[in-house]
Amino acid sequence: MDTVTQVDADQMWNSMASTIRDVAKETLGVAVGTSRGHKSGRESWWISDEVQTKVVLKQLRFRELITCRDRTSDERTRAEERYKEANREAKKVVARAKDKAYEDLYRKVDSKEGANDIFRIAKARDRRRRDVDNIKFIKDEVGQTIVKEEEIRKRWEWYFSSLFVGEGPGNRTIPEQ
């Protein structure tokens, strides 16, 4: 134990962590997609450059407000006012941009292009609503990849029922001592 150096310990730790990640990927598979809270999952088809600019300014003002906690009350009051003003402006710009985008969408609704936009939005909302929308594939009990949604659902059903009944991967007996 005395011959183990810090470098050896770090190297062993990195090797072990890498092995654990590889085994987890092999065993569980890999989920593809984004989480619900991730920014790319949001409705952003209506966002304009003006909206982005105002939101960035609001975020900047908020950071200024947070950093001036240790300063005088006058500086803090000015920072609060700047943030409140930036927040009001951002809300106004977002509301105008959404109104304009939806107004344009409603105008186009009678055309084929408008119908396609509506279907695109409806599909995106449906995908976000689903419970298991990020799982694209899993492996079955012999290690073969399953990609069809119905087969994935059956695999999960079998797995959880076997956990509760006691006939499957979760059934491990503990030897008596």
Contact map, one row per residue, 1 for C-alpha under 8 A:
111100000000000000000000000000000000000000000000000000000000000000000000000000000000000000000000000000000000000000000000000000000000000000000000000000000000000000000000000000000
111110000000000000000000000000000000000000000000000000000000000000000000000000000000000000000000000000000000000000000000000000000000000000000000000000000000000000000000000000000
111110000000000000000000000000000000000000000000000000000000000000000000000000000000000000000000000000000000000000000000000000000000000000000000000000000000000000000000000000000
111111011000000000000000000000000000000000000000000000000000000000000000000000000000000000000000000000000000000000000000000000000000000000000000000000000000000000000000000000000
011111111000000000000000000000000000000000000000000000000000000000000000000000000000000000000000000000000000000000000000000000000000000000000000000000000000000000000000000000000
000111111100000000000000000000000000000000000000000000000000000000000000000000000000000000000000000000000000000000000000000000000000000000000000000000000000000000000000000000000
000011111110000000000000000000000000000000000000000000000000000000000000000000000000000000000000000000000000000000000000000000000000000000000000000000000000000000000000000000000
000111111111000000000000000000000000000000000000000000000000000000000000000000000000000000000000000000000000000000000000000000000000000000000000000000000000000000000000000000000
000111111111100000000000000000000000000000000000000000000000000000000000000000000000000000000000000000000000000000000000000000000000000000000000000000000000000000000000000000000
000001111111110000000000000000000000000000000000000000000000000000000000000000000000000000000000000000000000000000000000000000000000000000000000000000000000000000000000000000000
000000111111111000000000000000000000000000000000000000000000000000000000000000000000000000000000000000000000000000000000000000000000000000000000000000000000000000000000000000000
000000011111111100000000000000000000000000000000000000000000000000000000000000000000000000000000000000000000000000000000000000000000000000000000000000000000000000000000000000000
000000001111111110000000000000000000000000000000000000000000000000000000000000000000000000000000000000000000000000000000000000000000000000000000000000000000000000000000000000000
000000000111111111000000000000000000000000000000000000000000000000000000000000000000000000000000000000000000000000000000000000000000000000000000000000000000000000000000000000000
000000000011111111100000000000000000000000000000000000000000000000000000000000000000000000000000000000000000000000000000000000000000000000000000000000000000000000000000000000000
000000000001111111110000000000000000000000000000000000000000000000000000000000000000000000000000000000000000000000000000000000000000000000000000000000000000000000000000000000000
000000000000111111111000000000000000000000000000000000000000000000000000000000000000000000000000000000000000000000000000000000000000000000000000000000000000000000000000000000000
000000000000011111111100000000000000000000000000000000000000000000000000000000000000000000000000000000000000000000000000000000000000000000000000000000000000000000000000000000000
000000000000001111111110000000000000000000000000000000000000000000000000000000000000000000000000000000000000000000000000000000000000000000000000000000000000000000000000000000000
000000000000000111111111000000000000000000000000000000000000000000000000000000000000000000000000000000000000000000000000000000000000000000000000000000000000000000000000000000000
000000000000000011111111100000000000000000000000000000000000000000000000000000000000000000000000000000000000000000000000000000000000000000000000000000000000000000000000000000000
000000000000000001111111110000000000000000000000000000000000000000000000000000000000000000000000000000000000000000000000000000000000000000000000000000000000000000000000000000000
000000000000000000111111111000000000000000000000000000000000000000000000000000000000000000000000000000000000000000000000000000000000000000000000000000000000000000000000000000000
000000000000000000011111111110000000000000000000000000000000000000000000000000000000000000000000000000000000000000000000000000000000000000000000000000000000000000000000000000000
000000000000000000001111111111000000000000000000000000000000000000000000000000000000000000000000000000000000000000000000000000000000000000000000000000000000000000000000000000000
000000000000000000000111111110000000000000000000000000000000000000000000000000000000000000000000000000000000000000000000000000000000000000000000000000000000000000000000000000000
000000000000000000000011111110000000000000000000000000000000000000000000000000000000000000000000000000000000000000000000000000000000000000100010000000000000000000000000000000000
000000000000000000000001111111000000000000000000000000000000000000000000000000000000000000000000000000000000000000000000000000000000000001100000000000000000000000000000000000000
000000000000000000000001111111100000000000000000000000000000000000000000000000000000000000000000000000000000000000000000000000000000000011100000000000000000000000000000000000000
000000000000000000000000100111110000000000000000000000000000000000000000000000000000000000000000000000000000000000000000000000000000001011000000000000000000000000000000000000000
000000000000000000000000000011111000000000000000000000000000000000000000000000000000000000000000000000000000000000000000000000000000011110000000000000000000000000000000000000000
000000000000000000000000000001111100000000000000000000000000000000000000000000000000000000000000000000000000000000000000000000000000011100000000000000000000000000000000000000000
000000000000000000000000000000111110000000000000000000000000000000000000000000000000000000000000000000000000000000000000000000000000011000000000000000000000000000000000000000000
000000000000000000000000000000011111010110000000000000000000000000000000000000000000000000000000000000000000000000000000000000000000010000000000000000000000000000000000000000000
000000000000000000000000000000001111110010000000000000000000000000000000000000000000000000000000000000000000000000000000000000000000010000000000000000000000000000000000000000000
000000000000000000000000000000000111110011000000000000000000000000000000000000000000000000000000000000000000000000000000000000010000000000000000000000000000000000000000000000000
000000000000000000000000000000000011111011000000000000000000000000000000000000000000000000000000000000000000000000000000000000000000000000000000000000000000000000000000000000000
000000000000000000000000000000000111111111000000000000000000000000000000000000000000000000000000000000000000000000000000000000000000000000000000000000000000000000000000000000000
000000000000000000000000000000000000111111000000000000000000000000000000000000000000000000000000000000000000000000000000000000000000000000000000000000000000000000000000000000000
000000000000000000000000000000000100011111000000000000000000000000000000000000000000000000000000000000000000000000000000000000000000000000000000000000000000000000000000000000000
000000000000000000000000000000000111111111100000000000000000000000000000000000000000000000000000000000000000000000000000000000010000000000000000000000000000000000000000000000000
000000000000000000000000000000000001111111110000000000000000000000000000000000000000000000000000000000000000000000000000000000000000000000000000000000000000000000000000000000000
000000000000000000000000000000000000000011111100000000000000000000000000000000000000000000000000000000000000000000000000000000000000000000000000000000000000000000000000000000000
000000000000000000000000000000000000000001111110000000000000000000000000000000000000000000000000000000000000000000000000000000000000000000000000000000000000000000000000000000000
000000000000000000000000000000000000000000111110000000000000000000000000000000000000000000000000000000000000000000000000000000000000000000000000000000000000000000000000000000000
000000000000000000000000000000000000000000111111000000000000000000000000000000000000000000000000110010000000000000000000000000000000000000000000000000000000000000000000000000000
000000000000000000000000000000000000000000011111101100000000000000000000000000000000000000000100110000000000000000000000000000000000000000000000000000000000000000000000000000000
000000000000000000000000000000000000000000000111111100000000000000000000000000000000000000000000100000000000000000000000000000000000000000000000000000000000000000000000000000000
000000000000000000000000000000000000000000000011111110000000000000000000000000000000000000000000000000000000000000000000000000000000000000000000000000000000000000000000000000000
000000000000000000000000000000000000000000000001111111000000000000000000000000000000000000001000000000000000000000000000000000000000000000000000000000000000000000000000000000000
000000000000000000000000000000000000000000000011111111100000000000000000000000000000000001001100100000000000000000000000000000000000000000000000000000000000000000000000000000000
000000000000000000000000000000000000000000000011111111110000000000000000000000000000000000000000000000000000000000000000000000000000000000000000000000000000000000000000000000000
000000000000000000000000000000000000000000000000111111111000000000000000000000000000000000000000000000000000000000000000000000000000000000000000000000000000000000000000000000000
000000000000000000000000000000000000000000000000011111111100000000000000000000000000010011001000000000000000000000000000000000000000000000000000000000000000000000000000000000000
000000000000000000000000000000000000000000000000001111111110000000000000000000000000001001000000000000000000000000000000000000000000000000000000000000000000000000000000000000000
000000000000000000000000000000000000000000000000000111111111000000000000000000000000000000000000000000000000000000000000000000000000000000000000000000000000000000000000000000000
000000000000000000000000000000000000000000000000000011111111100000000000000000000000010000000000000000000000000000000000000000000000000000000000000000000000000000000000000000000
000000000000000000000000000000000000000000000000000001111111110000000000000000000010011001000000000000000000000000000000000000000000000000000000000000000000000000000000000000000
000000000000000000000000000000000000000000000000000000111111111000000000000000000000000000000000000000000000000000000000000000000000000000000000000000000000000000000000000000000
000000000000000000000000000000000000000000000000000000011111111100000000000000000000000000000000000000000000000000000000000000000000000000000000000000000000000000000000000000000
000000000000000000000000000000000000000000000000000000001111111110000000000000100110010000000000000000000000000000000000000000000000000000000000000000000000000000000000000000000
000000000000000000000000000000000000000000000000000000000111111111000000000000000010000000000000000000000000000000000000000000000000000000000000000000000000000000000000000000000
000000000000000000000000000000000000000000000000000000000011111111100000000000000000000000000000000000000000000000000000000000000000000000000000000000000000000000000000000000000
000000000000000000000000000000000000000000000000000000000001111111110000000000100000000000000000000000000000000000000000000000000000000000000000000000000000000000000000000000000
000000000000000000000000000000000000000000000000000000000000111111111000000100110010000000000000000000000000000000000000000000000000000000000000000000000000000000000000000000000
000000000000000000000000000000000000000000000000000000000000011111111000000000000000000000000000000000000000000000000000000000000000000000000000000000000000000000000000000000000
000000000000000000000000000000000000000000000000000000000000001111111100000000000000000000000000000000000000000000000000000000000000000000000000000000000000000000000000000000000
000000000000000000000000000000000000000000000000000000000000000111111111001100100000000000000000000000000000000000000000000000000000000000000000000000000000000000000000000000000
000000000000000000000000000000000000000000000000000000000000000011111111000100000000000000000000000000000000000000000000000000000000000000000000000000000000000000000000000000000
000000000000000000000000000000000000000000000000000000000000000000111111000000000000000000000000000000000000000000000000000000000000000000000000000000000000000000000000000000000
000000000000000000000000000000000000000000000000000000000000000000011111101100000000000000000000000000000000000000000000000000000000000000000000000000000000000000000000000000000
000000000000000000000000000000000000000000000000000000000000000000011111111100000000000000000000000000000000000000000000000000000000000000000000000000000000000000000000000000000
000000000000000000000000000000000000000000000000000000000000000000000011111110000000000000000000000000000000000000000000000000000000000000000000000000000000000000000000000000000
000000000000000000000000000000000000000000000000000000000000000000000001111111000000000000000000000000000000000000000000000000000000000000000000000000000000000000000000000000000
000000000000000000000000000000000000000000000000000000000000000000010011111111100000000000000000000000000000000000000000000000000000000000000000000000000000000000000000000000000
000000000000000000000000000000000000000000000000000000000000000010011011111111110000000000000000000000000000000000000000000000000000000000000000000000000000000000000000000000000
000000000000000000000000000000000000000000000000000000000000000000000000111111111000000000000000000000000000000000000000000000000000000000000000000000000000000000000000000000000
000000000000000000000000000000000000000000000000000000000000000000000000011111111100000000000000000000000000000000000000000000000000000000000000000000000000000000000000000000000
000000000000000000000000000000000000000000000000000000000000100110010000001111111110000000000000000000000000000000000000000000000000000000000000000000000000000000000000000000000
000000000000000000000000000000000000000000000000000000000000000010000000000111111111000000000000000000000000000000000000000000000000000000000000000000000000000000000000000000000
000000000000000000000000000000000000000000000000000000000000000000000000000011111111100000000000000000000000000000000000000000000000000000000000000000000000000000000000000000000
000000000000000000000000000000000000000000000000000000000000100000000000000001111111110000000000000000000000000000000000000000000000000000000000000000000000000000000000000000000
000000000000000000000000000000000000000000000000000000000100110010000000000000111111111000000000000000000000000000000000000000000000000000000000000000000000000000000000000000000
000000000000000000000000000000000000000000000000000000000000000000000000000000011111111100000000000000000000000000000000000000000000000000000000000000000000000000000000000000000
000000000000000000000000000000000000000000000000000000000000000000000000000000001111111110000000000000000000000000000000000000000000000000000000000000000000000000000000000000000
000000000000000000000000000000000000000000000000000001001100100000000000000000000111111111000000000000000000000000000000000000000000000000000000000000000000000000000000000000000
000000000000000000000000000000000000000000000000000000100100000000000000000000000011111111100000000000000000000000000000000000000000000000000000000000000000000000000000000000000
000000000000000000000000000000000000000000000000000000000000000000000000000000000001111111110000000000000000000000000000000000000000000000000000000000000000000000000000000000000
000000000000000000000000000000000000000000000000000001000000000000000000000000000000111111111000000000000000000000000000000000000000000000000000000000000000000000000000000000000
000000000000000000000000000000000000000000000000001001100100000000000000000000000000011111111100000000000000000000000000000000000000000000000000000000000000000000000000000000000
000000000000000000000000000000000000000000000000000000000000000000000000000000000000001111111110000000000000000000000000000000000000000000000000000000000000000000000000000000000
000000000000000000000000000000000000000000000000000000000000000000000000000000000000000111111111000000000000000000000000000000000000000000000000000000000000000000000000000000000
000000000000000000000000000000000000000000000000011001000000000000000000000000000000000011111111100000000000000000000000000000000000000000000000000000000000000000000000000000000
000000000000000000000000000000000000000000000010001000000000000000000000000000000000000001111111110000000000000000000000000000000000000000000000000000000000000000000000000000000
000000000000000000000000000000000000000000000000000000000000000000000000000000000000000000111111111000000000000000000000000000000000000000000000000000000000000000000000000000000
000000000000000000000000000000000000000000000000000000000000000000000000000000000000000000011111111100000000000000000000000000000000000000000000000000000000000000000000000000000
000000000000000000000000000000000000000000000111001000000000000000000000000000000000000000001111111110000000000000000000000000000000000000000000000000000000000000000000000000000
000000000000000000000000000000000000000000000110000000000000000000000000000000000000000000000111111111000000000000000000000000000000000000000000000000000000000000000000000000000
000000000000000000000000000000000000000000000000000000000000000000000000000000000000000000000011111111100000000000000000000000000000000000000000000000000000000000000000000000000
000000000000000000000000000000000000000000000000000000000000000000000000000000000000000000000001111111110000000000000000000000000000000000000000000000000000000000000000000000000
000000000000000000000000000000000000000000000100000000000000000000000000000000000000000000000000111111111000000000000000000000000000000000000000000000000000000000000000000000000
000000000000000000000000000000000000000000000000000000000000000000000000000000000000000000000000011111111100000000000000000000000000000000000000000000000000000000000000000000000
000000000000000000000000000000000000000000000000000000000000000000000000000000000000000000000000001111111110000000000000000000000000000000000000000000000000000000000000000000000
000000000000000000000000000000000000000000000000000000000000000000000000000000000000000000000000000111111111000000000000000000000000000000000000000000000000000000000000000000000
000000000000000000000000000000000000000000000000000000000000000000000000000000000000000000000000000011111111100001001000000000000000000000000000000000000000000000000000000000000
000000000000000000000000000000000000000000000000000000000000000000000000000000000000000000000000000001111111100001000000000000000000000000000000000000000000000000000000000000000
000000000000000000000000000000000000000000000000000000000000000000000000000000000000000000000000000000111111110000000000000000000000000000000000000000000000000000000000000000000
000000000000000000000000000000000000000000000000000000000000000000000000000000000000000000000000000000011111111011100000000000000000000000000000000000000000000000000000000000000
000000000000000000000000000000000000000000000000000000000000000000000000000000000000000000000000000000001111111111100100000000000000000000000000000000000000000000000000000000000
000000000000000000000000000000000000000000000000000000000000000000000000000000000000000000000000000000000011111101100000000000000000000000000000000000000000000000000000000000000
000000000000000000000000000000000000000000000000000000000000000000000000000000000000000000000000000000000001111111100000000000000000000000000000000000000000000000000000000000000
000000000000000000000000000000000000000000000000000000000000000000000000000000000000000000000000000000000000111111110000000000000000000000000000000000000000000000000000000000000
000000000000000000000000000000000000000000000000000000000000000000000000000000000000000000000000000000000001101111111000000000000000000000000000000000000000000000000000000000000
000000000000000000000000000000000000000000000000000000000000000000000000000000000000000000000000000000001101111111111100000000000000000000000000000000000000000000000000000000000
000000000000000000000000000000000000000000000000000000000000000000000000000000000000000000000000000000000001111111111110000000000000000000000000000000000000000000000000000000000
000000000000000000000000000000000000000000000000000000000000000000000000000000000000000000000000000000000000000111111111000000000000000000000000000000000000000000000000000000000
000000000000000000000000000000000000000000000000000000000000000000000000000000000000000000000000000000001000000011111111100000000000000000000000000000000000000000000000000000000
000000000000000000000000000000000000000000000000000000000000000000000000000000000000000000000000000000000000100001111111110000000000000000000000000000000000000000000000000000000
000000000000000000000000000000000000000000000000000000000000000000000000000000000000000000000000000000000000000000111111111000000000000000000000000000000000000000000000000000000
000000000000000000000000000000000000000000000000000000000000000000000000000000000000000000000000000000000000000000011111111100000000000000000000000000000000000000000000000000000
000000000000000000000000000000000000000000000000000000000000000000000000000000000000000000000000000000000000000000001111111110000000000000000000000000000000000000000000000000000
000000000000000000000000000000000000000000000000000000000000000000000000000000000000000000000000000000000000000000000111111111000000000000000000000000000000000000000000000000000
000000000000000000000000000000000000000000000000000000000000000000000000000000000000000000000000000000000000000000000011111111100000000000000000000000000000000000000000000000000
000000000000000000000000000000000000000000000000000000000000000000000000000000000000000000000000000000000000000000000001111111110000000000000000000000000000000000000000000000000
000000000000000000000000000000000000000000000000000000000000000000000000000000000000000000000000000000000000000000000000111111111000000000000000000000000000000000000000000000000
000000000000000000000000000000000000000000000000000000000000000000000000000000000000000000000000000000000000000000000000011111111100000000000000000000000000000000000000000000000
000000000000000000000000000000000000000000000000000000000000000000000000000000000000000000000000000000000000000000000000001111111100100000000000000000000000000000000000000000000
000000000000000000000000000000000001000010000000000000000000000000000000000000000000000000000000000000000000000000000000000111111100100000000000000000000000000000000000000000000
000000000000000000000000000000000000000000000000000000000000000000000000000000000000000000000000000000000000000000000000000011111110000000000000000000000000000000000000000000000
000000000000000000000000000000000000000000000000000000000000000000000000000000000000000000000000000000000000000000000000000001111111100000000000000000000000000000000000000000000
000000000000000000000000000000000000000000000000000000000000000000000000000000000000000000000000000000000000000000000000000000001111100000000000000000000000000000000000000000000
000000000000000000000000000000000000000000000000000000000000000000000000000000000000000000000000000000000000000000000000000000000111111000000000000000000000000000000000000000000
000000000000000000000000000000000000000000000000000000000000000000000000000000000000000000000000000000000000000000000000000000110111111100000000000000000000000000000000000000000
000000000000000000000000000000111110000000000000000000000000000000000000000000000000000000000000000000000000000000000000000000000001111100000000000000000000000000000000000000000
000000000000000000000000000001111000000000000000000000000000000000000000000000000000000000000000000000000000000000000000000000000001111111000000000000000000000000000000000000000
000000000000000000000000000000110000000000000000000000000000000000000000000000000000000000000000000000000000000000000000000000000000111111000000001010000000000000000000000000000
000000000000000000000000000011100000000000000000000000000000000000000000000000000000000000000000000000000000000000000000000000000000001111100000111100010000000000000000000000000
000000000000000000000000000111000000000000000000000000000000000000000000000000000000000000000000000000000000000000000000000000000000001111110000111000010000000000000000000000000
000000000000000000000000001110000000000000000000000000000000000000000000000000000000000000000000000000000000000000000000000000000000000011111111110000000000000000000000000000000
000000000000000000000000000000000000000000000000000000000000000000000000000000000000000000000000000000000000000000000000000000000000000001111111110000000010000000000000000000000
000000000000000000000000000000000000000000000000000000000000000000000000000000000000000000000000000000000000000000000000000000000000000000111111000000000000000000000000000000000
000000000000000000000000000000000000000000000000000000000000000000000000000000000000000000000000000000000000000000000000000000000000000000111111000000000000000000000000000000000
000000000000000000000000001000000000000000000000000000000000000000000000000000000000000000000000000000000000000000000000000000000000000000111111100000000000000000000000000000000
000000000000000000000000000000000000000000000000000000000000000000000000000000000000000000000000000000000000000000000000000000000000000000111111110000000000000000000000000000000
000000000000000000000000000000000000000000000000000000000000000000000000000000000000000000000000000000000000000000000000000000000000000011110011111000000000000000000000000000000
000000000000000000000000000000000000000000000000000000000000000000000000000000000000000000000000000000000000000000000000000000000000000011110001111100110000000000000000000000000
000000000000000000000000000000000000000000000000000000000000000000000000000000000000000000000000000000000000000000000000000000000000000111000000111110110000000000000000000000000
000000000000000000000000000000000000000000000000000000000000000000000000000000000000000000000000000000000000000000000000000000000000000010000000011111110000000000000000000000000
000000000000000000000000000000000000000000000000000000000000000000000000000000000000000000000000000000000000000000000000000000000000000100000000001111111000000000000000000000000
000000000000000000000000000000000000000000000000000000000000000000000000000000000000000000000000000000000000000000000000000000000000000000000000000111111100000000000000000000000
000000000000000000000000000000000000000000000000000000000000000000000000000000000000000000000000000000000000000000000000000000000000000000000000011111111110000000000000000000000
000000000000000000000000000000000000000000000000000000000000000000000000000000000000000000000000000000000000000000000000000000000000000011000000011111111111000000000000000000000
000000000000000000000000000000000000000000000000000000000000000000000000000000000000000000000000000000000000000000000000000000000000000000000000000011111111100000000000000000000
000000000000000000000000000000000000000000000000000000000000000000000000000000000000000000000000000000000000000000000000000000000000000000000000000001111111110000000000000000000
000000000000000000000000000000000000000000000000000000000000000000000000000000000000000000000000000000000000000000000000000000000000000000010000000000111111111000000000000000000
000000000000000000000000000000000000000000000000000000000000000000000000000000000000000000000000000000000000000000000000000000000000000000000000000000011111111100000000000000000
000000000000000000000000000000000000000000000000000000000000000000000000000000000000000000000000000000000000000000000000000000000000000000000000000000001111111110000000000000000
000000000000000000000000000000000000000000000000000000000000000000000000000000000000000000000000000000000000000000000000000000000000000000000000000000000111111111000000000000000
000000000000000000000000000000000000000000000000000000000000000000000000000000000000000000000000000000000000000000000000000000000000000000000000000000000011111111100001100000000
000000000000000000000000000000000000000000000000000000000000000000000000000000000000000000000000000000000000000000000000000000000000000000000000000000000001111111110000000000000
000000000000000000000000000000000000000000000000000000000000000000000000000000000000000000000000000000000000000000000000000000000000000000000000000000000000111111111000000000000
000000000000000000000000000000000000000000000000000000000000000000000000000000000000000000000000000000000000000000000000000000000000000000000000000000000000011111111111111000000
000000000000000000000000000000000000000000000000000000000000000000000000000000000000000000000000000000000000000000000000000000000000000000000000000000000000001111111111111000000
000000000000000000000000000000000000000000000000000000000000000000000000000000000000000000000000000000000000000000000000000000000000000000000000000000000000000111111100000000000
000000000000000000000000000000000000000000000000000000000000000000000000000000000000000000000000000000000000000000000000000000000000000000000000000000000000000011111110000000000
000000000000000000000000000000000000000000000000000000000000000000000000000000000000000000000000000000000000000000000000000000000000000000000000000000000000000001111111011000000
000000000000000000000000000000000000000000000000000000000000000000000000000000000000000000000000000000000000000000000000000000000000000000000000000000000000000001101111111000000
000000000000000000000000000000000000000000000000000000000000000000000000000000000000000000000000000000000000000000000000000000000000000000000000000000000000001001100111111000000
000000000000000000000000000000000000000000000000000000000000000000000000000000000000000000000000000000000000000000000000000000000000000000000000000000000000001001100011111100000
000000000000000000000000000000000000000000000000000000000000000000000000000000000000000000000000000000000000000000000000000000000000000000000000000000000000000001100111111100000
000000000000000000000000000000000000000000000000000000000000000000000000000000000000000000000000000000000000000000000000000000000000000000000000000000000000000001100111111110000
000000000000000000000000000000000000000000000000000000000000000000000000000000000000000000000000000000000000000000000000000000000000000000000000000000000000000000000000111111000
000000000000000000000000000000000000000000000000000000000000000000000000000000000000000000000000000000000000000000000000000000000000000000000000000000000000000000000000001111100
000000000000000000000000000000000000000000000000000000000000000000000000000000000000000000000000000000000000000000000000000000000000000000000000000000000000000000000000000111110
000000000000000000000000000000000000000000000000000000000000000000000000000000000000000000000000000000000000000000000000000000000000000000000000000000000000000000000000000011111
000000000000000000000000000000000000000000000000000000000000000000000000000000000000000000000000000000000000000000000000000000000000000000000000000000000000000000000000000001111
000000000000000000000000000000000000000000000000000000000000000000000000000000000000000000000000000000000000000000000000000000000000000000000000000000000000000000000000000000111
